């Protein structure tokens, strides 16, 4: 029996053995009466080293509020693991979660409400970039401490621009400029494409579209998050742009996964990417430039995929520790120290004003400054609602059907609107 | 006296027997039966794994009736199974036939055929993603060399499911071939000698003497492959994630999406129950057919 044979059992197991154990009362659900806590993270490489060192430093200074750092196997499945943990009664006090997991976890009764704590002047909550502050908030309630912020900018291969004999992107580029450059860069003989779009239909497909939708003045959902709002002139303009480039011009490499595009860019096969700071370290052989996204009517909005520390309440004492540790970790000096080791972007405006930001951080990470500056272009946050993953799925399919030339933009919009409508209506 | 002694002896045997199997009984019970019963119970709940569950009776089953994605997933699973099982069977048989001989280096060939079976699904998926990449993949490179148009493979909604069949057949032929090879080697030698004396060539011997002897093994493999085809998941998860546009959304992948992406654990459990019933039915039909076949064969 190979892995697929085992899967049905594993799937049922994850769902239900967890339930069974939970019913018996897992030991992890019990408050041990101390202020010591456990933090789950999916850090690897330089990030693990940095967080481990900071954890040791904290524990030496706060023996009563010691933090045990537990590697949970990677960030991609942490939502699934924490959820199983709740069912089994064996959940962490703090978990590092993707921003898109806030919606599903907002239903969790154990989720700590941090609104009051965030008003403590010592924490200086407003110092966090707006993009992560919004992502930490559900219906006006603060439910998380920001852990990481990124955003999308235009990363381009300078050599390919020179070879095609066209001018490099400027911060004032329009969608039209972008489209023309992509077409000019595309060279089928040499296997070079102007742009690449992640076309696996997941959130990776969706968030690039959202940036375009927002630039064109559209919204994904209505302000009360009860109805779809993307079936608008803006939603159509964004899809038309994608169709014009992918179907009409054929200047876009459609990546069926989310891995190939970065390898191909690193190989000099792709002229431009809309990507984040996490990709830069694999482009060290490419002579690249970074500039904010091309805009629509002068709007160059970007989108952020922030990650968060979320706290699950066992006792007030433990949540005190969780709050104290995570806000210490994300305080300007400590976080900049961490960022220097890992290449993460600053989380707070004040970090960019510390001397080490210029003297050490920017020297070590060229390109990071454009991404930090681009945080000012993040104006919207994705809606933090429990149904977000289904909304995302519907929008992902809409974009995919247009990119593959399987549907006309308006027709795709109509069908996705209908799906999102029924998802939000709870059927 | 003797009876009492024998009875005591047999009780002792029972106890030690149960002690010996206890660990497996416990494990199978805990990880096999408990989940089975529990997901059956959960299929009558609205359960998001976060807030307290709510009993909703047959609502989840009712919802299945009007779910177009489920209908698509069932259709894809059916198409996949109908293609995957016979192709793997025939492929395995032919490969086993080719490997059933004494030539120099035969164990190397046998090993080579078996390698895909022990290769992890993730590795297989990544490699096929590269090979079948529409723009930069080796497969399209070869097609262009011989003057054929490039294909979309996993990125084309009309081809993705067939590309999935090709990838998994490749992965499973080694397993089928191994089982067939063992069976071929246990075909009585006198039958083969008799065939040779009657002037039967190697090809005819294979199809008319050896293959009919393989009926029980074929029955076993068919059931095994059908069950695995119905439970297809890993390959989909690592290559297409059910896409593009649901083209490779099969039942178990859809179940995963419902349970672990949308957190509709109740609905996902109902899907699991549906799949369970289908697999039980397939197995029963298969057993009945095999028995009928054996009886007619004996008569």
Contacts between the chains, C-beta under 8 A, distances in Angstrom:
chain1	res1	chain2	res2	distance
A	1	B	228	7.7
A	2	B	117	7.3
A	2	B	121	7.2
A	2	B	171	7.9
A	2	B	175	7.8
A	2	B	228	7.3
A	2	B	234	7.9
A	3	B	120	7.7
A	3	B	121	5.2
A	3	B	234	4.8
A	4	B	121	7.3
A	4	B	228	5.9
A	4	B	231	5.4
A	4	B	232	5.8
A	4	B	233	5.1
A	4	B	234	4.9
A	4	B	235	7.0
A	4	B	252	7.8
A	5	B	227	7.2
A	5	B	228	5.4
A	5	B	231	6.1
A	7	B	231	6.1
A	7	B	233	4.5
A	7	B	234	6.5
A	7	B	252	6.3
A	8	B	231	5.1
A	8	B	252	6.4
A	8	B	272	7.1
A	8	B	275	7.0
A	9	B	31	6.9
A	9	B	32	6.7
A	9	B	35	7.3
A	11	B	252	7.3
A	11	B	255	6.6
A	11	B	256	6.5
A	11	B	259	6.9
A	11	B	272	7.2
A	12	B	35	4.0
A	12	B	36	6.7
A	12	B	38	7.8
A	12	B	39	5.0
A	12	B	269	8.0
A	12	B	272	5.9
A	13	B	31	5.6
A	13	B	35	5.1
A	14	B	260	8.0
A	15	B	35	7.1
A	15	B	38	7.6
A	15	B	39	6.2
A	15	B	42	7.0
A	15	B	49	7.7
A	15	B	259	6.1
A	15	B	265	5.8
A	15	B	268	7.2
A	15	B	269	6.8
A	16	B	34	6.8
A	16	B	35	4.1
A	16	B	38	3.6
A	16	B	39	5.2
A	16	B	42	6.7
A	16	B	269	7.9
A	17	B	30	6.9
A	17	B	31	6.3
A	17	B	34	6.4
A	17	B	35	5.6
A	17	B	38	7.8
A	19	B	38	5.7
A	19	B	42	7.4
A	20	B	30	7.9
A	20	B	34	5.2
A	20	B	35	7.7
A	20	B	38	6.1
A	80	B	260	5.0
A	83	B	49	4.9
A	83	B	50	6.6
A	83	B	260	7.9
A	83	B	263	7.0
A	84	B	49	7.5
A	86	B	49	6.9
A	86	B	50	6.3
A	87	B	49	5.5
A	104	B	48	8.0
A	104	B	50	7.4
A	104	B	263	5.8
A	105	B	50	7.4
A	107	B	48	6.3
A	107	B	50	4.6
A	107	B	51	5.4
A	108	B	50	4.8
A	108	B	51	7.7
A	109	B	50	7.5
A	109	B	51	6.5
A	191	B	135	6.9
A	191	B	136	6.6
A	193	B	135	7.4
A	199	B	155	7.2
A	199	B	244	7.3
A	200	B	240	7.8
A	200	B	241	5.7
A	200	B	243	6.3
A	201	B	241	6.9
A	201	B	243	4.5
A	201	B	244	6.5
A	201	B	245	7.4
A	202	B	241	6.4
A	253	B	135	5.9
A	254	B	134	7.9
A	254	B	155	6.2
A	256	B	129	6.8
A	256	B	133	7.5
A	256	B	154	5.2
A	256	B	155	4.7
A	256	B	239	7.9
A	256	B	240	7.0
A	256	B	244	7.4
A	257	B	129	5.9
A	257	B	239	7.7
A	259	B	126	8.0
A	259	B	129	7.8
A	260	B	129	7.5
A	260	B	133	6.6
A	260	B	136	7.7
A	264	B	136	7.0
A	269	B	136	7.3
A	386	B	48	7.7
A	386	B	263	7.8
A	389	B	261	5.0
A	389	B	262	5.8
A	390	B	262	5.4
A	393	B	257	7.8
A	393	B	261	7.5
A	397	B	243	7.8
A	397	B	245	5.8
A	397	B	246	7.4
A	400	B	243	6.6
A	400	B	244	5.6
A	400	B	245	5.9
A	401	B	245	5.7
A	404	B	155	7.4
A	404	B	156	7.6
A	404	B	157	6.8
A	404	B	244	6.1
A	404	B	245	7.3
A	406	B	157	6.5
A	406	B	245	6.5
